[in-house]
Amino acid sequence: MTESEVKENDCNLNKSNLHGAALSRWRQVLGRFSDDRLPSPSSPDDQRREQALDFLYGQEYEGRGVRVDNDRPADEQRDFKGGSLMASRPNIPHWISEVRDLFPANTVELIEKHALERYELTELLTDAEVLSKLEPNLDLLKTLLTFRNQLQGKPVLTIARRIVKQVVEELQDRLEADIRRSLLGQRSRRPSSLKIAQNLNWRGTIRSNLQNYDRQQQRLLVESVKFFSRVERRLPWHIILCIDQSGSMADSVIHSAVMGGILAKLPTLKVSFLLFDTAVVDLSHQLHDPVELLLSCQLGGGTHIAQALAHSQTLIDNPQRTAVILITDFAEGGSPTALKARCKQLKESGVTLLGLAALDENAKPYYDRRMAEKLAACGMEIAALTPQNLAAWLARTIS
């Protein structure tokens, strides 16, 4: 749509019917197109909001050759070649500050996401001042990993590492208790010699002391305290996490790194962590530090699942006590025949195979269903599981 067509369509609005918040919203939607037809912003903050939104979303029109403003001073003109801000680079820190000051948190998060993913304003990741003002969250972590090679300079890398660490620790805090509970066993009814508060059998304690109830004081005098014991499952298993790190797999890589770190801390459980695209890299030695592990990732590239499974096969000593967990979108870039053959070999040797479909940020699976069905026919169990459900699957499989 040309500029004249936009003006003709949008400026037929009846100004007399626009008041307050509605007027402000229309000005924010229309941007500079509203200057000649709608009243000026009602407050300085409304004007700042318009300018902040125009700084980013004005690219939508300028990229189509529509919204070039030749009346602006030369030092305010933007060059969006290649999706970057170029000459406006010095203004980005101020823009981030304005956005965070003027909009609610959920709106700020959405605007930052659009800036990074839709308009590829990667200067947000190469300027330490700007990066320090971004809200640490899963989306920002995915972007940092995607543009990892563009993080330059010690200040930027230090801040990036801090962001990765914060998000990873939040994920660990949310997942670790459930995963450990699933894998380390359940409470037994047998008495325990390990007398700690979380093992207290309060019902048994009450029953065994009822004869000591003082009716006058309405108190139960406790002479003996009962505790549950805990049954700890011994897990002499080798878990091989084989993770697709192609560009669409960012969420899965992050959650796999966090889960791998949690599993690696469990007793009698050996964990290997492989990342693959068209090559395979073994990062098992970094499982104790998920932050360093993630910063070693290189999202992008192709997908060669058969090669990754072949590498997994070289790590197996006891097939009957090995589970290979393949996390991928099943979009094999190599030979489907070779992939099916490798899957059959692993299954026939006694290895437990689980293929996990990639999950998007809303926990919805997206994957090549046709290839997944072929691998299922070769003996691989196919599922789409959250980390908590994966822990429950592991507990059932290796108990």
C-alpha positions as CSV (number, residue, x, y, z in Angstrom):
1,M,0.0,0.0,0.0
2,T,1.4,3.4,-1.0
3,E,1.6,6.4,1.4
4,S,-1.2,8.2,-0.4
5,E,-3.5,5.1,-0.1
6,V,-2.8,4.8,3.6
7,K,-3.6,8.4,4.1
8,E,-6.8,8.2,2.1
9,N,-8.0,5.1,4.0
10,D,-7.0,6.0,7.5
11,C,-7.6,9.7,7.6
12,N,-11.3,9.4,6.9
13,L,-11.6,8.9,10.6
14,N,-13.9,11.4,12.3
15,K,-11.6,13.3,14.7
16,S,-14.6,14.5,16.7
17,N,-15.4,10.9,17.7
18,L,-11.9,10.1,19.0
19,H,-11.2,11.0,22.5
20,G,-8.7,10.1,25.3
21,A,-7.2,6.6,25.1
22,A,-8.8,5.8,21.8
23,L,-7.2,8.9,20.2
24,S,-3.8,8.0,21.7
25,R,-4.0,4.4,20.4
26,W,-4.9,5.6,16.9
27,R,-1.9,7.9,16.8
28,Q,0.3,5.1,17.9
29,V,-1.0,2.8,15.2
30,L,-0.8,5.4,12.4
31,G,2.5,6.9,13.5
32,R,3.6,9.9,11.5
33,F,0.6,9.4,9.1
34,S,-1.6,10.9,11.8
35,D,0.3,14.2,12.2
36,D,-1.8,16.1,9.6
37,R,-5.2,14.6,10.5
38,L,-5.3,14.0,14.2
39,P,-4.8,16.3,17.2
40,S,-1.3,16.3,18.7
41,P,-0.6,14.0,21.5
42,S,-2.4,14.9,24.7
43,S,0.7,14.5,26.9
44,P,4.5,14.4,26.7
45,D,4.4,10.7,27.6
46,D,2.0,10.0,24.7
47,Q,4.4,11.7,22.3
48,R,7.4,9.7,23.7
49,R,5.4,6.4,23.3
50,E,4.7,7.3,19.6
51,Q,8.3,8.0,19.0
52,A,9.5,4.9,20.7
53,L,7.1,2.7,18.6
54,D,8.0,4.6,15.4
55,F,11.7,4.0,16.0
56,L,11.1,0.2,15.7
57,Y,8.0,-0.3,13.7
58,G,8.7,2.5,11.2
59,Q,11.0,-0.1,9.5
60,E,7.9,-2.0,8.4
61,Y,7.1,0.8,5.9
62,E,10.5,2.0,5.1
63,G,11.5,-1.5,4.1
64,R,8.8,-1.4,1.5
65,G,9.8,2.0,0.2
66,V,6.7,3.6,1.7
67,R,7.6,5.6,4.8
68,V,10.7,7.6,4.0
69,D,10.5,11.0,5.7
70,N,12.6,13.5,3.9
71,D,11.5,16.3,6.2
72,R,13.5,14.9,9.1
73,P,17.0,16.2,9.9
74,A,19.8,14.2,8.3
75,D,21.1,13.0,11.7
76,E,17.7,11.4,12.4
77,Q,17.5,9.5,9.1
78,R,17.8,5.7,9.4
79,D,19.6,3.3,7.1
80,F,18.0,-0.2,7.6
81,K,20.1,-2.0,5.2
82,G,20.5,-5.6,6.3
83,G,18.0,-5.2,9.1
84,S,20.2,-3.1,11.3
85,L,20.0,0.4,12.7
86,M,23.4,1.5,11.2
87,A,23.6,5.3,11.7
88,S,21.1,5.2,14.6
89,R,23.3,2.9,16.7
90,P,24.0,5.5,19.3
91,N,20.3,6.0,19.9
92,I,19.5,2.4,20.8
93,P,20.4,2.6,24.6
94,H,18.1,5.6,24.9
95,W,15.4,3.8,23.0
96,I,15.6,0.8,25.3
97,S,15.4,3.1,28.3
98,E,12.3,4.8,26.9
99,V,10.5,1.6,26.1
100,R,11.1,0.2,29.6
101,D,10.0,3.5,31.2
102,L,6.8,4.0,29.1
103,F,5.3,0.5,28.7
104,P,4.2,-2.3,31.0
105,A,6.5,-5.3,31.4
106,N,4.6,-7.6,29.1
107,T,4.6,-5.0,26.3
108,V,8.3,-4.3,26.8
109,E,9.0,-8.0,26.4
110,L,7.0,-8.2,23.2
111,I,8.7,-5.1,21.7
112,E,12.2,-6.4,22.6
113,K,11.3,-9.8,21.0
114,H,10.2,-8.0,17.8
115,A,13.3,-5.9,17.7
116,L,15.6,-9.0,18.0
117,E,13.7,-11.6,16.0
118,R,11.6,-9.7,13.4
119,Y,13.8,-6.7,12.7
120,E,17.2,-8.4,13.5
121,L,18.4,-5.4,15.5
122,T,21.5,-7.4,16.6
123,E,23.1,-4.2,17.9
124,L,21.0,-5.0,21.0
125,L,23.4,-7.8,21.6
126,T,26.7,-6.1,20.7
127,D,26.3,-3.0,22.9
128,A,27.0,-3.7,26.6
129,E,24.9,-0.8,27.8
130,V,21.9,-2.0,25.8
131,L,22.3,-5.6,26.6
132,S,22.5,-4.8,30.4
133,K,19.0,-3.3,30.1
134,L,17.3,-6.2,28.5
135,E,15.0,-8.5,30.7
136,P,16.6,-11.9,31.2
137,N,14.1,-14.5,29.9
138,L,14.0,-17.6,27.8
139,D,13.5,-15.6,24.5
140,L,16.5,-13.4,25.2
141,L,18.6,-16.6,26.0
142,K,17.5,-18.1,22.7
143,T,18.6,-15.0,20.9
144,L,21.9,-14.8,22.7
145,L,22.6,-18.4,21.6
146,T,21.5,-17.7,18.0
147,F,23.7,-14.7,17.7
148,R,26.5,-16.0,19.9
149,N,29.2,-15.3,17.4
150,Q,28.2,-11.6,17.3
151,L,28.9,-11.2,21.0
152,Q,32.1,-9.3,21.0
153,G,34.2,-7.6,23.7
154,K,34.7,-8.6,27.3
155,P,31.9,-6.3,28.7
156,V,29.3,-7.8,26.3
157,L,30.4,-11.4,27.0
158,T,30.3,-10.8,30.7
159,I,26.8,-9.5,30.6
160,A,25.7,-12.2,28.3
161,R,27.1,-14.9,30.6
162,R,25.2,-13.3,33.5
163,I,22.0,-13.4,31.6
164,V,22.5,-17.0,30.6
165,K,23.3,-17.9,34.2
166,Q,20.2,-16.2,35.6
167,V,17.8,-17.9,33.1
168,V,19.4,-21.3,33.6
169,E,19.3,-21.1,37.4
170,E,15.6,-20.1,37.2
171,L,14.9,-23.2,35.0
172,Q,16.9,-25.4,37.4
173,D,15.0,-24.2,40.4
174,R,11.7,-24.9,38.7
175,L,12.6,-28.4,37.4
176,E,15.1,-29.9,39.8
177,A,12.8,-30.9,42.7
178,D,10.3,-32.6,40.4
179,I,13.0,-34.5,38.4
180,R,14.9,-35.7,41.5
181,R,11.6,-36.8,43.1
182,S,10.7,-38.8,40.1
183,L,14.0,-40.5,39.8
184,L,15.2,-41.0,43.4
185,G,12.2,-42.9,44.6
186,Q,9.2,-42.6,46.9
187,R,8.5,-42.9,50.5
188,S,8.4,-46.4,52.0
189,R,6.1,-47.5,54.8
190,R,9.1,-49.0,56.7
191,P,10.3,-47.2,59.8
192,S,13.4,-45.1,59.2
193,S,16.5,-44.5,61.2
194,L,17.0,-41.3,59.2
195,K,15.1,-38.9,61.4
196,I,14.6,-35.7,59.4
197,A,11.6,-33.5,59.2
198,Q,10.6,-34.3,55.6
199,N,10.4,-38.0,56.6
200,L,8.0,-37.4,59.5
201,N,5.1,-39.9,59.7
202,W,2.7,-37.6,61.6
203,R,-0.3,-40.0,61.4
204,G,1.8,-42.9,62.8
205,T,3.2,-40.6,65.5
206,I,-0.3,-39.5,66.6
207,R,-1.6,-43.1,66.6
208,S,1.3,-44.3,68.7
209,N,0.9,-41.6,71.3
210,L,-2.9,-41.3,71.7
211,Q,-2.8,-43.0,75.1
212,N,-0.7,-39.9,76.2
213,Y,-3.4,-37.4,75.4
214,D,-4.0,-34.9,78.3
215,R,-7.7,-34.1,78.3
216,Q,-7.3,-31.3,80.8
217,Q,-4.6,-29.4,78.9
218,Q,-5.9,-30.7,75.5
219,R,-2.4,-31.6,74.5
220,L,-0.8,-34.7,73.0
221,L,2.3,-35.7,74.9
222,V,4.7,-37.3,72.3
223,E,7.0,-40.0,73.7
224,S,7.9,-41.6,70.4
225,V,8.1,-40.0,66.9
226,K,7.7,-42.1,63.8
227,F,9.5,-41.5,60.5
228,F,9.2,-42.9,57.0
229,S,12.2,-44.3,55.3
230,R,13.0,-43.5,51.7
231,V,13.6,-46.1,49.1
232,E,16.3,-45.0,46.8
233,R,16.4,-46.6,43.4
234,R,19.8,-47.5,42.2
235,L,20.2,-46.5,38.6
236,P,23.1,-48.3,37.0
237,W,22.2,-46.8,33.7
238,H,23.9,-44.8,31.0
239,I,21.7,-42.0,29.6
240,I,22.8,-40.6,26.3
241,L,21.1,-37.3,25.5
242,C,21.5,-36.7,21.7
243,I,20.3,-33.2,20.9
244,D,19.6,-31.7,17.5
245,Q,21.0,-28.1,17.5
246,S,19.6,-27.0,14.2
247,G,18.1,-23.5,14.1
248,S,14.6,-24.6,15.1
249,M,15.7,-26.4,18.3
250,A,16.7,-23.6,20.6
251,D,14.0,-24.3,23.3
252,S,14.9,-28.0,23.3
253,V,18.7,-27.4,23.5
254,I,18.2,-25.1,26.5
255,H,15.9,-27.4,28.4
256,S,18.1,-30.4,27.6
257,A,21.2,-28.7,28.9
258,V,19.4,-27.9,32.2
259,M,18.0,-31.4,32.5
260,G,21.4,-33.0,31.6
261,G,23.0,-31.0,34.4
262,I,20.4,-32.2,36.9
263,L,20.6,-35.9,35.8
264,A,24.4,-35.8,36.0
265,K,24.2,-35.0,39.7
266,L,22.2,-38.1,40.5
267,P,24.0,-41.1,42.1
268,T,24.9,-44.1,40.0
269,L,23.7,-42.5,36.8
270,K,26.1,-41.8,33.9
271,V,25.0,-39.1,31.5
272,S,26.5,-38.3,28.1
273,F,25.4,-35.1,26.3
274,L,25.8,-34.9,22.5
275,L,24.9,-31.9,20.3
276,F,24.6,-32.5,16.5
277,D,23.8,-30.8,13.2
278,T,25.9,-32.2,10.4
279,A,28.6,-32.8,12.9
280,V,28.6,-34.2,16.4
281,V,30.2,-32.7,19.5
282,D,30.4,-34.4,22.9
283,L,29.9,-31.8,25.7
284,S,29.5,-34.4,28.5
285,H,32.4,-32.9,30.4
286,Q,30.5,-29.6,30.7
287,L,27.3,-31.0,32.2
288,H,28.3,-29.8,35.7
289,D,28.1,-26.2,34.2
290,P,25.0,-25.8,32.0
291,V,25.9,-22.1,31.4
292,E,29.3,-23.0,29.8
293,L,27.6,-25.8,28.0
294,L,25.0,-23.5,26.4
295,L,27.7,-21.0,25.5
296,S,29.4,-23.8,23.6
297,C,26.4,-24.4,21.4
298,Q,26.1,-23.2,17.9
299,L,22.5,-23.1,16.8
300,G,21.9,-23.5,13.1
301,G,23.1,-25.7,10.3
302,G,21.7,-29.0,8.9
303,T,20.5,-32.2,10.5
304,H,22.3,-35.6,10.3
305,I,20.5,-37.8,12.8
306,A,22.0,-41.1,11.5
307,Q,25.5,-39.8,12.2
308,A,24.6,-38.7,15.7
309,L,23.2,-42.1,16.5
310,A,26.3,-43.7,15.1
311,H,28.4,-41.6,17.5
312,S,26.1,-42.6,20.3
313,Q,26.7,-46.2,19.5
314,T,30.4,-45.8,20.1
315,L,29.8,-44.7,23.7
316,I,27.8,-47.8,24.7
317,D,29.4,-50.5,26.9
318,N,26.2,-52.2,28.3
319,P,23.3,-52.0,25.8
320,Q,20.9,-53.5,28.3
321,R,21.6,-50.6,30.7
322,T,21.7,-47.8,28.1
323,A,19.0,-45.4,27.1
324,V,19.6,-43.2,24.0
325,I,17.2,-40.2,24.1
326,L,17.1,-38.4,20.7
327,I,15.6,-34.9,20.8
328,T,14.9,-33.6,17.3
329,D,12.4,-32.5,14.8
330,F,13.1,-35.6,12.8
331,A,13.9,-33.6,9.7
332,E,16.7,-35.9,8.6
333,G,19.1,-34.2,6.1
334,G,21.0,-37.5,5.4
335,S,19.8,-40.8,4.1
336,P,16.5,-42.0,5.7
337,T,17.5,-45.6,4.9
338,A,20.8,-45.2,6.8
339,L,18.9,-43.6,9.7
340,K,16.4,-46.5,9.9
341,A,19.2,-49.1,9.7
342,R,21.1,-47.4,12.6
343,C,17.9,-47.3,14.7
344,K,17.3,-51.1,14.1
345,Q,20.9,-51.9,15.1
346,L,20.6,-50.0,18.4
347,K,17.3,-51.6,19.2
348,E,18.4,-55.1,18.4
349,S,21.5,-54.7,20.6
350,G,19.2,-54.1,23.6
351,V,19.4,-50.3,23.8
352,T,16.3,-48.4,25.0
353,L,15.5,-45.8,22.4
354,L,13.3,-42.7,22.9
355,G,12.7,-40.1,20.2
356,L,11.4,-36.8,21.6
357,A,9.7,-34.4,19.3
358,A,10.8,-30.8,19.5
359,L,8.5,-28.6,21.6
360,D,7.9,-25.0,20.8
361,E,7.8,-22.3,23.6
362,N,4.1,-23.2,24.2
363,A,5.0,-26.9,24.7
364,K,3.4,-27.9,21.4
365,P,5.3,-30.5,19.4
366,Y,6.5,-29.8,15.9
367,Y,8.3,-32.5,13.9
368,D,8.4,-34.6,10.7
369,R,5.7,-37.1,11.6
370,R,6.4,-39.3,8.6
371,M,10.0,-39.9,9.6
372,A,9.0,-40.3,13.3
373,E,6.6,-43.0,12.3
374,K,9.3,-44.8,10.3
375,L,11.6,-44.8,13.3
376,A,8.8,-46.0,15.6
377,A,8.4,-49.0,13.2
378,C,12.1,-49.7,13.8
379,G,11.7,-49.9,17.6
380,M,12.1,-46.3,18.8
381,E,9.5,-45.0,21.2
382,I,8.3,-41.6,20.0
383,A,6.8,-39.0,22.3
384,A,6.5,-35.3,23.0
385,L,7.4,-34.8,26.7
386,T,8.1,-31.9,29.0
387,P,11.2,-32.3,31.2
388,Q,9.1,-33.4,34.1
389,N,7.3,-36.0,32.0
390,L,10.7,-37.2,30.6
391,A,11.9,-37.7,34.2
392,A,8.8,-39.8,34.9
393,W,9.5,-41.9,31.7
394,L,13.0,-42.4,32.8
395,A,11.9,-43.6,36.3
396,R,9.6,-46.1,34.7
397,T,12.1,-47.3,32.2
398,I,15.1,-47.8,34.4
399,S,13.5,-48.9,37.6
